[in-house]
Every structure is written in structure tokens, then in C-alpha cells.
Amino acid sequence: MSILLAARGNPGGFSFGKGAMTIYSKPVQIEDMREICEQFKPLVKKYAWKYLNTIQDSEAEAWLALVHAIRTYDPETGVPLAGYLESQVKFGLLNLWRKEMKRRQMEYHGDKALEYVAAPNNPQAELIYKETIDRMLAALQELPQRQLLVLIHIFIYGRKLAYIAQVLGITAQAVYQLKKRALSRLKSRLI
């Protein structure tokens, strides 16, 4: 059974307006998928263009998001197909963009840290590295026990806030506040 699409006032095509598409049955056939992709091509191009500079294959990612949205669409929710597809493409690319920015940020900070560590024959770099480690240890020793415990759980053991909250018998929000205060203290001591 194939998917049947109809557009109000335009039986042969689709429009992006509110309530423009109605879906009558669930399984999607290849021909229907092609037809839907062809109709939503401008939408895919529009959002892919927005992220062209930051996401390497933004158009391919937008197409993947569209196809995934077509396959996961449930007409019984009452959400118009056009709106659902648009939101899935838009947020699929947005999430990918966020991941890319986070990766770039980690890469940048990692490169900066390696400038000091990667210079074994540079006495000045070694001295700066040793002084930084000593200052960091001194700052960590000055933290209240609970704040230090939270930082150890997060950064050494890689545990989630919810787990730490359960272990300490407090809320996840309280763990977040302890982490925030601890990092703020460390920052003020080191800068």
C-alpha cells in the first residue's frame, strides 16, 4: 500500500503552507519517497545553504534528515507532514552544527594545551607547565570537599550529574551548582 498525498487546491503537487498535506496511509514506497523529496528539494537546499560554511556535507545531512523524517512520520499525531519535515530537517542540521562547534572548540583548546606539553627540550615551556600544575594542585586543595568530590566524579570518572546526585543524596541541580562554584573558584585562582 502506498502513501497518498493531497494538497488542498493543488491536487497534483504540494505546498508548504499550514495544513497543506494530508497523509492517508502509513507505508512509504520508493516512488512516493522520490516524489516527496522532489517537492521538498527547495526546503533541503535552503537549510543546507545556512550551514554550508560550518558543516562539510550539509546538503547530504539535510537529505538524510528529510528521509529519516519521512520514515518516522506518524499521521495519527495530527501534525501536518510539511511542518514535521521542515522541523526535522532544520533541527537535524542544527544539532549537527552544535556537535561540530563543540568538536572544534575541543580541538582548539587541546591544541593550546599541547603547545606547552609538546616541548620537551624547551626549558621555558617546561617551567610554565610545572608552575601551572603546581598552581592547579594548590587550587584543588583549597576547594571544599564536596566541590572537589563533584569535580573528581565528573572529570576523572566521567559520571553524569544524576548519578553523582544519587550518590551524594542531593538533587542534580545542586550537583550542577557545586560544579559551577568549583570551576569558578579554580578559574579565579588560576587566572
PyMOL commands that set and color helices and strands:
alter all, ss='L'
color gray80, all
select helices_A, chain A and resi 30-39+41-50+58-72+75-77+81-117+123-142+145-156+161-168+172-190
alter helices_A, ss='H'
color red, helices_A
select strands_A, chain A and resi 5-7+21-23
alter strands_A, ss='S'
color yellow, strands_A
deselect
rebuild
show_as cartoon
